[in-house]
């Protein structure tokens, strides 16, 4: 059996992290994050892991029907475009995220909010 490529390994780490987010499996998510993890979005500027779990992790309860649309791995950087649905109003939206993976751990996530899909 052939070993998975480096790109496939990086993509698998990212997919496991998002599965843990939507499954609300914090222990699995924490195991995938590097010690110097940072999270950035239009609302968060390079927050650390503990602040991410305080501010952002609860959003997993507000979002459902996550669907990976495109995933591209370029070296240590993964670009993921996905759509999801807000539970409160049923509106679907699309975001793009740049996830950096080093030594099998996610070291940063940069979120770029997209538009509502209706």
Secondary structure, 3 states (H helix, E strand, C coil): CCCCCHHHHHHHHHHHHHHHHHHCCHHHHHHCEEEEEEEEECCEEEECHHHHHHHCHHHHHCEEEEEEEEEEEECCEEEEEEEEEECCCCCEEEEEEEEEEECCEEEEEEEEEEEECC
